[in-house]
Amino acid sequence: MMSSGARLDSHQDVLITACPWDPRIKGEFFHQTTLSVPLRHVKEFINNIKELVKIEPKFLCILEDSNGILMRYVTSSPAFLGKEEKALHFDLTYYRSKDDPLVPRLYEDFIEEIELMAVFKYNALPHWGKNRNIAFNDVIKKYKNAIAFLKVKERFDPLGLFSREWTDQILGKVYREARVCTRV
């Protein structure tokens, strides 16, 4: 995704290689939140969502236009950044305004409550390409093999060609306590 649409500004391209999610074109206007909740927490997580429905029964209706909440089973993996325990993926897809993406979505607060509850209360892992930045706050600490991953990453990409400011930030490679000026 980081290289998709890289030629978008080329006069030769004429937007042919533009990705549908690129905000510079009128493509797909939806947002997706995907979280892996450990199986041991799934029942309680779903019960918490039911409690939110009691507060506002209509809020899940906004997900109906995009297939509701999709769930799929994910097994554990020995990969450095793989799931360390069996989990259930929860995919929530909802639309944003075509006219102004900054306009709050209908029931946005309830959808964000689900995301934050999953991440911070139930130790869910965010999908690497589908969540808001808040879901990645200290996410690298949730992986027991993170240090091994970072060593391999450094070995095979010493120049940081496959890194961006965002990846460095979520991988914990930014010293936040430094008292220096930074790019805003």
C-alpha positions as CSV (number, residue, x, y, z in Angstrom):
1,M,0.0,0.0,0.0
2,M,2.9,2.4,0.7
3,S,3.9,2.3,-3.0
4,S,0.5,2.1,-4.5
5,G,-0.4,5.1,-6.7
6,A,3.2,6.3,-6.6
7,R,2.9,7.6,-10.1
8,L,-0.4,9.4,-9.4
9,D,1.1,12.8,-10.1
10,S,2.7,11.8,-13.4
11,H,1.1,13.4,-16.5
12,Q,1.7,10.0,-18.3
13,D,-0.3,8.1,-15.8
14,V,-3.7,9.9,-16.1
15,L,-4.7,8.3,-12.8
16,I,-4.7,4.8,-14.3
17,T,-2.6,3.3,-11.5
18,A,-4.5,5.2,-8.7
19,C,-5.8,3.1,-5.9
20,P,-9.5,3.3,-5.1
21,W,-8.6,4.3,-1.5
22,D,-6.4,7.2,-2.5
23,P,-8.0,10.4,-1.0
24,R,-7.0,12.4,-4.1
25,I,-9.5,10.7,-6.4
26,K,-13.2,10.0,-6.0
27,G,-12.8,6.3,-5.4
28,E,-14.1,4.2,-2.5
29,F,-15.3,6.2,0.4
30,F,-15.3,3.8,3.3
31,H,-13.2,3.2,6.3
32,Q,-12.4,-0.2,7.8
33,T,-11.5,-1.1,11.3
34,T,-10.2,-4.6,11.8
35,L,-9.2,-6.1,15.1
36,S,-8.0,-9.5,16.3
37,V,-9.5,-10.2,19.7
38,P,-8.0,-13.2,21.5
39,L,-10.4,-16.1,21.7
40,R,-10.4,-16.0,25.5
41,H,-11.9,-12.5,25.4
42,V,-14.4,-12.8,22.5
43,K,-17.5,-13.7,24.6
44,E,-16.9,-10.7,26.9
45,F,-16.1,-8.4,24.0
46,I,-19.4,-9.3,22.2
47,N,-21.3,-8.8,25.5
48,N,-19.8,-5.3,25.7
49,I,-21.0,-4.6,22.2
50,K,-24.4,-5.7,23.2
51,E,-24.3,-3.3,26.1
52,L,-23.5,-0.5,23.6
53,V,-26.5,-1.6,21.5
54,K,-28.7,-1.1,24.6
55,I,-27.6,2.5,24.8
56,E,-28.2,3.2,21.1
57,P,-30.0,0.3,19.2
58,K,-29.6,1.9,15.8
59,F,-25.8,2.4,15.8
60,L,-25.1,-1.1,14.3
61,C,-27.4,-0.3,11.4
62,I,-24.8,1.8,9.7
63,L,-22.7,-1.3,9.3
64,E,-25.6,-3.2,7.6
65,D,-24.9,-1.5,4.3
66,S,-21.5,-2.9,4.2
67,N,-22.2,-6.5,5.4
68,G,-22.4,-5.8,9.2
69,I,-19.5,-7.0,11.3
70,L,-17.6,-9.7,9.5
71,M,-15.8,-12.3,11.8
72,R,-13.2,-14.8,10.9
73,Y,-11.1,-17.2,12.9
74,V,-7.3,-16.6,12.9
75,T,-4.9,-19.2,14.3
76,S,-1.7,-18.5,16.1
77,S,1.6,-18.1,14.2
78,P,5.3,-18.5,15.0
79,A,6.0,-15.4,12.7
80,F,7.7,-12.6,14.5
81,L,4.7,-10.3,14.1
82,G,2.1,-13.2,13.9
83,K,-0.8,-13.7,16.2
84,E,0.5,-15.3,19.4
85,E,-2.8,-16.9,20.3
86,K,-5.9,-17.9,18.5
87,A,-8.2,-15.0,17.8
88,L,-11.3,-13.8,16.1
89,H,-11.0,-11.0,13.5
90,F,-13.7,-8.4,13.6
91,D,-14.1,-6.3,10.5
92,L,-16.2,-3.2,10.7
93,T,-16.7,-1.3,7.4
94,Y,-18.5,2.1,7.3
95,Y,-18.7,4.9,4.8
96,R,-17.3,8.4,5.0
97,S,-18.6,11.6,3.4
98,K,-17.6,12.0,-0.3
99,D,-17.9,15.7,0.0
100,D,-15.9,16.2,3.2
101,P,-14.0,13.3,4.8
102,L,-13.7,15.3,8.0
103,V,-17.5,15.3,8.5
104,P,-18.2,12.9,11.4
105,R,-19.7,9.7,10.4
106,L,-23.1,8.7,11.8
107,Y,-22.6,7.0,15.2
108,E,-18.8,7.4,14.8
109,D,-18.5,7.5,18.5
110,F,-19.9,4.0,19.0
111,I,-17.7,2.5,16.3
112,E,-14.6,4.1,17.8
113,E,-15.7,2.9,21.2
114,I,-15.7,-0.7,19.9
115,E,-12.2,-0.1,18.4
116,L,-10.7,1.3,21.6
117,M,-12.4,-1.2,23.8
118,A,-11.0,-4.1,21.8
119,V,-7.4,-2.6,21.7
120,F,-7.1,-1.3,25.2
121,K,-9.5,-3.5,27.3
122,Y,-9.1,-6.9,25.4
123,N,-5.6,-6.6,24.1
124,A,-6.7,-6.9,20.5
125,L,-4.2,-6.5,17.7
126,P,-5.1,-4.0,14.9
127,H,-4.8,-5.0,11.3
128,W,-1.6,-3.3,10.0
129,G,-3.4,-1.5,7.2
130,K,-7.0,-0.9,8.4
131,N,-7.1,1.1,11.6
132,R,-6.8,4.6,13.0
133,N,-3.4,5.5,14.4
134,I,-4.7,5.3,18.0
135,A,-5.0,1.5,17.6
136,F,-1.2,1.3,17.0
137,N,-0.3,3.1,20.2
138,D,2.5,0.8,21.7
139,V,1.3,-2.1,19.6
140,I,4.8,-3.4,19.1
141,K,4.9,-4.2,22.8
142,K,2.2,-6.7,22.3
143,Y,4.5,-9.0,20.3
144,K,6.9,-11.1,22.3
145,N,9.2,-11.4,19.2
146,A,9.3,-7.7,18.4
147,I,13.0,-7.3,19.1
148,A,13.9,-10.3,16.9
149,F,11.7,-8.8,14.1
150,L,13.4,-5.4,14.4
151,K,16.9,-7.0,14.2
152,V,15.9,-8.9,11.0
153,K,14.4,-5.7,9.6
154,E,17.6,-3.8,10.3
155,R,19.7,-6.6,8.8
156,F,17.7,-6.8,5.5
157,D,16.9,-3.1,5.2
158,P,19.7,-1.1,6.8
159,L,19.0,2.0,4.8
160,G,15.3,2.0,5.7
161,L,14.0,1.8,2.2
162,F,10.9,0.0,3.3
163,S,10.3,2.3,6.2
164,R,8.3,5.5,6.6
165,E,7.7,7.9,9.4
166,W,4.5,5.9,10.3
167,T,6.2,2.5,10.4
168,D,9.1,3.8,12.5
169,Q,6.6,5.3,14.9
170,I,4.5,2.2,15.4
171,L,7.6,-0.1,15.5
172,G,8.8,2.0,18.4
173,K,11.9,3.4,16.6
174,V,11.2,7.0,17.6
175,Y,12.7,8.3,20.8
176,R,9.7,10.3,22.0
177,E,11.3,11.7,25.1
178,A,14.0,13.5,23.2
179,R,13.6,17.3,23.6
180,V,14.4,18.3,20.0
181,C,12.4,19.9,17.2
182,T,10.7,17.6,14.9
183,R,8.7,17.8,11.6
184,V,5.0,18.5,12.2
